[in-house]
Amino acid sequence: MRAVGDAVIELHRQGVRSIDIALQLNIAQSTVHYHLRKLADRRKARNVPVAPRAKPTLTAELVARLLEPQPDRQLRRAKWSEQAGKGELVCA
């Protein structure tokens, strides 16, 4: 279980979204949130400042991957378009 938590935290620090962490590690998104809450609780208990997360960068490879037909993928084209329209995804 500790290995999963460590992997979740590492991916989170790299700026990976929780849904993508869940898909990469083949775990439930609630499990990702559990580990992130534990991290936040530990920081609060020790009064450790939160480091800024890296902003995700939208690359040509990421766009191609997002647009590939994958039935198990929860991020749909409409959601991706919505995020891109709001400026939440940054083109590199």
C-alpha positions as CSV (number, residue, x, y, z in Angstrom):
1,M,0.0,0.0,0.0
2,R,2.8,2.4,0.7
3,A,4.2,2.0,-2.8
4,V,0.8,3.1,-4.2
5,G,0.8,6.1,-1.9
6,D,4.3,7.1,-2.9
7,A,3.5,6.7,-6.6
8,V,0.3,8.9,-6.2
9,I,2.3,11.6,-4.4
10,E,5.1,11.6,-7.0
11,L,2.7,11.8,-10.0
12,H,0.8,14.6,-8.2
13,R,4.0,16.6,-7.7
14,Q,4.7,16.2,-11.4
15,G,1.4,18.0,-12.1
16,V,-0.6,14.9,-13.2
17,R,-4.3,15.2,-12.6
18,S,-6.0,12.8,-10.1
19,I,-8.1,11.1,-12.8
20,D,-4.9,10.4,-14.9
21,I,-3.1,9.2,-11.8
22,A,-5.9,6.7,-11.2
23,L,-5.9,5.5,-14.8
24,Q,-2.1,5.1,-14.8
25,L,-1.9,3.2,-11.6
26,N,-5.2,1.3,-12.3
27,I,-6.7,2.4,-9.0
28,A,-9.9,4.2,-8.1
29,Q,-9.9,8.0,-8.1
30,S,-11.1,7.9,-4.5
31,T,-7.9,6.0,-3.6
32,V,-5.8,8.8,-5.2
33,H,-7.8,11.4,-3.2
34,Y,-7.3,9.4,0.0
35,H,-3.5,9.5,-0.4
36,L,-3.5,13.2,-1.3
37,R,-5.6,14.0,1.8
38,K,-3.1,12.0,3.9
39,L,-0.3,14.1,2.5
40,A,-2.2,17.3,3.2
41,D,-2.9,16.2,6.8
42,R,0.8,15.4,7.4
43,R,1.8,18.8,6.1
44,K,-0.7,20.6,8.3
45,A,0.4,18.6,11.3
46,R,4.0,19.6,10.7
47,N,3.2,23.1,9.4
48,V,5.0,22.5,6.2
49,P,4.3,24.9,3.3
50,V,2.8,23.4,0.2
51,A,5.0,23.5,-2.8
52,P,3.4,24.7,-6.0
53,R,2.4,22.0,-8.4
54,A,3.8,22.0,-11.9
55,K,1.2,23.3,-14.4
56,P,0.4,20.5,-17.0
57,T,1.8,21.3,-20.4
58,L,-0.3,20.3,-23.5
59,T,2.0,18.8,-26.1
60,A,1.3,17.3,-29.5
61,E,1.9,13.8,-28.1
62,L,-0.6,14.4,-25.2
63,V,-3.3,15.8,-27.6
64,A,-2.8,12.7,-29.9
65,R,-3.1,10.4,-26.9
66,L,-6.2,12.2,-25.6
67,L,-7.9,11.9,-28.9
68,E,-7.2,8.2,-29.4
69,P,-10.3,6.1,-29.1
70,Q,-10.1,4.4,-25.7
71,P,-13.3,3.0,-24.2
72,D,-11.9,2.9,-20.7
73,R,-10.7,6.5,-20.8
74,Q,-12.9,8.8,-18.7
75,L,-11.6,12.0,-20.3
76,R,-13.8,12.6,-23.3
77,R,-13.3,15.0,-26.1
78,A,-16.0,17.3,-24.9
79,K,-14.3,17.6,-21.5
80,W,-10.9,18.1,-23.1
81,S,-12.3,20.9,-25.3
82,E,-14.0,22.5,-22.3
83,Q,-10.7,22.6,-20.4
84,A,-8.8,23.9,-23.4
85,G,-11.4,26.6,-23.9
86,K,-11.1,27.7,-20.3
87,G,-7.3,27.9,-20.6
88,E,-6.7,25.1,-18.1
89,L,-4.5,23.3,-20.6
90,V,-1.3,25.1,-21.8
91,C,0.0,24.6,-25.3
92,A,3.7,24.1,-25.6
